[in-house]
């Protein structure tokens, strides 16, 4: 956990993004401001070039459930899911590239690239599901922050600063618990110095990363 996720992208991933940007030209890239909802369609999927997208749905009892976080070199879209509703929101400013399903079907090279992007998206979703299955809630929250630090962290003088900020409610929605429970455990973690807040960003201290 020594660099931000964007910096830790493999050379292959960076090349993949660069090739697609050159293929479609910058006129096709869509910038989504922080907090904005992403427009979705069954006819195309989105490739994340920069930034993080939050995917969410509603449970049967009307509660928000966060299905996952999608970041650089990952894909998402209504065409890839059976969830209803299926909603996507930008967490910070994001650059996205729409790619039509027809084009993917007709272009074997593009199909392979999208498959690799899907594989990475699946692996991240699988990791979040495994975290959600941890029984003890404190361990569940700790595991989430370790995952976020590995994915979006960079070194700072106090430990690892996480370049993505989730509210207590979003953490609760992601881990299938209540905001009150998250707030209580987060307070304990901050009191024990396992986690600190620095300039509105969470930092895992050195003891957390040992």
C-alpha positions as CSV (number, residue, x, y, z in Angstrom):
1,X,0.0,0.0,0.0
2,X,2.5,2.6,-1.1
3,X,0.8,4.5,-3.9
4,X,-2.6,5.6,-5.2
5,X,-4.6,3.2,-7.2
6,X,-4.2,5.3,-10.4
7,X,-0.4,5.2,-9.9
8,X,-0.5,1.5,-9.3
9,X,-2.3,0.6,-12.5
10,X,-0.2,-1.9,-14.5
11,X,1.5,-0.7,-17.7
12,X,-0.9,-3.0,-19.6
13,X,-3.9,-1.2,-18.0
14,X,-2.5,2.2,-18.7
15,X,-1.8,1.3,-22.3
16,X,-5.4,-0.1,-22.7
17,X,-6.9,3.2,-21.5
18,X,-4.6,5.2,-23.7
19,X,-5.4,3.1,-26.8
20,X,-9.2,3.5,-26.2
21,X,-8.8,7.2,-25.6
22,X,-7.0,7.6,-28.9
23,X,-9.5,5.3,-30.7
24,X,-12.5,7.3,-29.6
25,X,-10.9,10.7,-29.3
26,X,-11.5,13.0,-26.4
27,X,-14.8,14.1,-27.9
28,X,-16.3,10.8,-26.8
29,X,-15.1,11.1,-23.2
30,X,-17.8,12.2,-20.7
31,X,-16.9,14.0,-17.5
32,X,-19.2,13.4,-14.6
33,X,-19.0,15.9,-11.8
34,X,-18.8,14.7,-8.2
35,X,-22.1,13.5,-6.8
36,X,-23.8,13.4,-10.2
37,X,-25.9,10.4,-11.4
38,X,-24.6,8.6,-14.5
39,X,-26.9,8.1,-17.4
40,X,-27.4,4.4,-18.2
41,X,-28.6,2.4,-21.2
42,X,-29.0,-1.3,-22.1
43,X,-27.2,-0.5,-25.4
44,X,-23.8,0.4,-24.0
45,X,-21.4,0.1,-21.1
46,X,-19.1,2.6,-19.4
47,X,-15.4,2.3,-19.1
48,X,-13.9,4.3,-16.2
49,X,-10.9,6.2,-17.3
50,X,-10.4,8.2,-14.2
51,X,-12.2,8.4,-10.9
52,X,-14.5,6.2,-8.8
53,X,-18.1,5.3,-9.5
54,X,-20.5,4.1,-6.8
55,X,-23.1,1.5,-7.9
56,X,-26.2,1.1,-5.8
57,X,-29.7,-0.4,-5.8
58,X,-32.6,-0.7,-3.4
59,X,-33.4,-3.7,-1.2
60,X,-36.9,-5.2,-1.0
61,X,-37.6,-3.1,2.1
62,X,-36.6,0.1,0.3
63,X,-33.1,0.5,1.8
64,X,-30.1,1.6,-0.3
65,X,-27.5,-1.1,-0.9
66,X,-24.2,-0.3,-2.5
67,X,-23.3,-3.0,-4.9
68,X,-19.7,-2.0,-5.4
69,X,-17.1,0.7,-6.3
70,X,-15.9,0.8,-9.9
71,X,-12.6,2.6,-10.7
72,X,-10.0,3.1,-13.4
73,X,-9.8,0.3,-16.0
74,X,-13.1,-1.2,-14.8
75,X,-16.5,-1.3,-16.6
76,X,-20.1,-1.0,-15.4
77,X,-23.5,-0.5,-16.9
78,X,-27.1,-1.5,-16.8
79,X,-26.5,-4.1,-19.5
80,X,-24.2,-6.0,-17.1
81,X,-26.7,-6.2,-14.3
82,X,-30.1,-7.7,-13.4
83,X,-30.5,-5.3,-10.4
84,X,-33.6,-3.0,-10.6
85,X,-33.0,-0.2,-9.9
86,X,-29.4,0.0,-11.0
87,X,-27.9,3.4,-10.3
88,X,-24.4,4.9,-10.6
89,X,-23.0,8.0,-9.0
90,X,-19.6,9.8,-9.4
91,X,-17.5,9.9,-6.2
92,X,-15.4,12.9,-7.2
93,X,-14.9,14.0,-10.8
94,X,-14.9,11.1,-13.2
95,X,-14.0,10.6,-16.9
96,X,-16.0,7.8,-18.5
97,X,-16.0,6.3,-22.0
98,X,-19.2,4.8,-23.4
99,X,-18.7,1.7,-25.5
100,X,-21.7,0.2,-27.4
101,X,-22.4,-3.5,-27.1
102,X,-22.7,-3.8,-30.9
103,X,-19.1,-2.5,-31.3
104,X,-17.8,-4.9,-28.7
105,X,-19.5,-7.8,-30.5
106,X,-18.0,-6.7,-33.9
107,X,-14.5,-6.0,-32.7
108,X,-12.6,-9.1,-31.4
109,X,-9.7,-7.0,-30.0
110,X,-12.0,-4.7,-28.1
111,X,-14.0,-7.8,-26.8
112,X,-10.8,-9.2,-25.3
113,X,-10.0,-5.9,-23.7
114,X,-13.5,-5.5,-22.2
115,X,-13.3,-9.0,-20.9
116,X,-10.1,-8.2,-19.0
117,X,-11.8,-5.1,-17.6
118,X,-14.8,-7.2,-16.6
119,X,-12.5,-9.7,-14.9
120,X,-11.0,-6.9,-12.8
121,X,-14.4,-5.5,-11.9
122,X,-15.6,-9.0,-10.9
123,X,-12.5,-9.5,-8.7
124,X,-13.2,-6.2,-6.9
125,X,-16.8,-7.1,-6.4
126,X,-15.9,-10.5,-5.1
127,X,-13.5,-9.0,-2.6
128,X,-16.2,-6.6,-1.3
129,X,-18.6,-9.5,-0.9
130,X,-16.1,-11.5,1.1
131,X,-15.7,-8.4,3.4
132,X,-19.4,-8.1,3.8
133,X,-19.6,-11.8,5.0
134,X,-17.2,-11.2,7.9
135,X,-19.3,-11.8,11.1
136,X,-17.7,-9.3,13.6
137,X,-18.7,-5.8,12.5
138,X,-15.5,-4.2,13.7
139,X,-13.4,-6.6,11.7
140,X,-15.7,-6.0,8.7
141,X,-15.1,-2.3,8.9
142,X,-11.3,-2.7,9.4
143,X,-11.2,-5.0,6.4
144,X,-13.0,-2.5,4.3
145,X,-10.6,0.3,5.1
146,X,-7.6,-2.0,4.5
147,X,-9.1,-2.8,1.1
148,X,-9.7,0.9,0.3
149,X,-6.1,1.7,1.3
150,X,-4.8,-1.0,-1.0
151,X,-7.0,0.2,-3.8
152,X,-6.9,3.9,-3.4
153,X,-4.2,4.6,-0.8
154,X,-0.9,6.5,-0.9
155,X,1.8,6.9,1.7
156,X,1.8,9.9,4.0
157,X,3.8,10.7,7.1
158,X,1.1,9.2,9.4
159,X,0.5,6.0,7.4
160,X,-1.7,5.5,4.3
161,X,-4.1,8.2,3.3
162,X,-7.2,7.0,1.4
163,X,-8.1,9.1,-1.7
164,X,-11.8,8.2,-1.5
165,X,-14.2,9.4,1.1
166,X,-17.2,7.4,2.1
167,X,-19.8,8.8,4.6
168,X,-20.8,6.7,7.6
169,X,-24.1,6.0,5.8
170,X,-22.4,4.8,2.6
171,X,-20.2,2.5,4.7
172,X,-23.3,1.2,6.3
173,X,-25.0,0.7,3.0
174,X,-21.9,-1.1,1.6
175,X,-21.5,-3.4,4.6
176,X,-25.2,-4.1,5.3
177,X,-25.4,-2.5,8.7
178,X,-26.7,0.7,10.3
179,X,-25.2,4.1,10.3
180,X,-25.3,4.2,14.1
181,X,-23.2,1.0,14.3
182,X,-20.7,2.4,11.8
183,X,-20.4,5.7,13.7
184,X,-19.8,3.9,17.0
185,X,-17.1,1.6,15.7
186,X,-15.5,4.4,13.7
187,X,-15.3,6.5,16.9
188,X,-13.6,3.6,18.7
189,X,-11.1,3.1,15.8
190,X,-10.2,6.8,15.8
191,X,-9.9,6.9,19.6
192,X,-7.5,3.9,19.4
193,X,-5.5,5.7,16.6
194,X,-6.1,2.8,14.3
195,X,-7.7,5.3,12.0
196,X,-7.4,9.1,11.9
197,X,-9.0,11.9,10.0
198,X,-6.7,14.3,8.2
199,X,-7.9,17.1,6.0
200,X,-11.3,15.4,5.5
201,X,-9.6,12.1,4.4
202,X,-9.2,8.9,6.4
203,X,-5.7,7.7,7.2
204,X,-4.7,4.2,8.3
205,X,-2.0,4.7,10.8
206,X,1.3,2.7,10.8
207,X,-0.2,0.2,13.4
208,X,-3.0,-0.5,11.0
209,X,-0.7,-1.5,8.1
210,X,1.7,-3.8,10.1
